[in-house]
Amino acid sequence: MQLEVSEFSRELHQHGTHAALKYLNNRTPHRYTGIFRFDGTMLRNEALFDRYNPSQEKGADAPMEATYCSLVGRQQQPLEINDASTDVRVKGIIDTPVVSYCGVLIRDGQGQPFGTLCHYDMQRCQERSTDLPLLEAAAQLFYAQLRPAAS
């Protein structure tokens, strides 16, 4: 795990946020890996990597109530969903085309919820053990990169 965090950190500092999102995305079956910021009733996309459109660096914002990221923020716990259509924890709660999701909380310099770092896909992704410890470490490194004066 320490090696992965070290590799990730090097990628982030040498090549930037987009390259670091790609690094994380290469470790998952999900199409998208993104950083999202909580902004009242909206979830703002700060950066995105799309496996099928690697030149895209930013995605759309979304209403908070239509995102699994809102649950991560509310529960302040990682959330993994392999298939939202069969997952009783989220079925009927969130109205989104996202089927598979894995997200962790990003905290600001004072430890307050800032947003999420997540993998997601509109298709069911095969179950696999995720790198939650790496995602959690990466979330804080991303925050320091995106908001250097605040961290």
N, C-alpha and C positions, 0 to 999 in steps of 0.2 A: 504494500500500500504506500509506503514512504517513497518508493521508487516512482510510482505513478504520480504522486503529488509533486515530486521533484521534476519529472518530465513535463507535467502540465504547467507548472510554474515557469519553467524555462520557455516553453512554447508561448505562454501568455506574454512574458516580458520581452522576448526576442521578436515575436511576430504579431502580437496584438490580440485583441478580443476575438475577432472572427476566426483566426487560426486556432485559438484555444477552444472555441466552440466546436470547430471541426474535429479537433483532437478528441474531445469528449464524445462527439457524435459517432466517431469511428468505433467506439466501444459499445454501441447499443444498436438494436435493430430498428429503432425509431427513425422516422424521416427527419424530424426537426429537433434542434437543440436551441434553446433560447434563454435570454435573460429578460425578466419582466419586472416592472416597478409598480407598486401600489400607488394609486393616485385617486383617492376618494372612491367614487363609484366606477372608475375605469382602471383597467390593467394596461399599462403602457409598455410596448416592446422597446427595449433598449438596444438589443442586438439579437440576431438570429442566424443560424446556419441551417440551410435546407439542402439535404443530401442530393435532391434532384435538380436543384438550381443553386450551385455553390457560389455563384457571384452575388446572389441576394444577401444583403447584410442586415436588413431590417424587415420586420413583419408588421402586420396590422395591430392596432390596439383593439381591445375588446371590453365589453361591459363586464364588470367584476362578477356579477351573478351568473355569467355564462362561462365561467372558467373553473377548472380544478385548482388553479393557483389560489383562488379565494379560500378554498378549504385548507390549503397548506398554511396560508396566513392566519386563518381563524384558529386552527388547531396547533399551529407552531410546531408541526411535526412533518417529517417526510411523508409523501403519499405515493403509493405505487398502485396502478390500475392496469391489469392486463387486458381486460375487456369490459368496458363500461356498461355494455348491454346486459351483462350477467352479474356485475358486482353490486351486491345489495347495499354496500356503503354509499354508493353514489347514484344508483338507478332511480330516475325520476327526480333527483335533486338538482342536477345541473343540466341545462339544455345546451348541448354543444355537439358539433360533429366529431370531436376528439374521442377516439375509442380507447387508445392506450396512452398512459401518462405515467411519468415518474418525475417527481419534483421535490426540491428541498428549499427551505427558507433561506433568504439572504437577509442578514441583519445589518443595520447601520452601525456607525462607530459607537453609538450609545447602547447597542444591543437590541434596538427596536426593529420590528419587521419593516424591511425595505421593499422586498419583492421575492421573486423566486428564480431559481435556475432549474430548468426542466427539459426533459425529453418528451416528445409527444408525437402521435401519429393518428391519422384518420382511419387507419386499418388496424386490425388486431395484430399486435406484435407477439412473437413467440415468447413464452416465458423464459426468462434467464435470470440468473442472480445478478443484480445490478451492483454498481459501484457506489452505493450510498455514501460510504466514508469519503471517497474521492469527490463526489458531487458536493458534499458538505464543505470540504476543504476548498474546493474550487469556488464555491459560492462566495466565501469570504475574500478570496484572492481577487475575484472579479469586482467585488465591491470596492476594494482598495484601488484597483485599476481605474474604475469608472468615476469614483469620487475621492481622489487622492487627498484633498484638503480636509475632507470630512472623516476619514478613517484614522 
